[in-house]
Amino acid sequence: MIAALFSFAFVTSVTPGPNNIMLATSGVNFGVRPTIPHMVGINNGLLLIIIGTGLGLGTVFSLYPLVRQMLEVVGVLYTLWLAWKIASAGSLGGGDLPHPMTYSAAFAFQWVNVKLWLMAIATAALYIRPGHTLADTALVTLVIATINVPVMFLWAGFGAALKESLKRPGRIRAFNIVMGLLLAASVLALLRI
């Protein structure tokens, strides 16, 4: 179970999704160090949702699917708005991205991050056994935290590594448009259309 959990956590953490795309964009536009509050907000929100889902929030969504559907709609709309803000940003550190996402904004975003909720519910279903809820939730949370932190630095670092090659306004504009489109696609791909 541990090897499968590590593999699952790695794949769900490293694949492109709203958080990773925004971290790469922040890395390009602002660098890794200014992106750290964004990363801490993601990590704290993620872990709280994993704990809540492991301890029974997934059951609430099963009993009241309308709550999950409303959260999904809000999440999709907010992510599409963020995608627009990224795509319309002009120059490095300018335009519609005057500063990196703050801790509180990144933390709050996790509550409407559709990919995160799907991952949290799948994690609870796959790795939290009835009768072992507390221990399994603690293990899952520890594994995800262990993997997620370096992955966030990887994505922000990837963005920062691209910064020099994107200093020309046309290049950064193209990068921001592509990242905005990828962010929009990442959330739209999760919809059951």
Secondary structure, DSSP 8 states (H G I E B T S, - for coil): -HHHHHHHHHHHHHS--HHHHHHHHHHHHH-SGGGHHHHHHHHHHHHHHHHHIIIIIHHHHHH-HHHHHHHHHHHHHHHHHHHHHHHT--STT-TT-SS---HHHHHHHHTT-HHHHHHHHHHHHHH--TT-HHHHHHHHHHHHHHHHHHHHHHHHHHHHHHTGGG-SHHHHHHHHHHHHHHHHHHHHTTS--
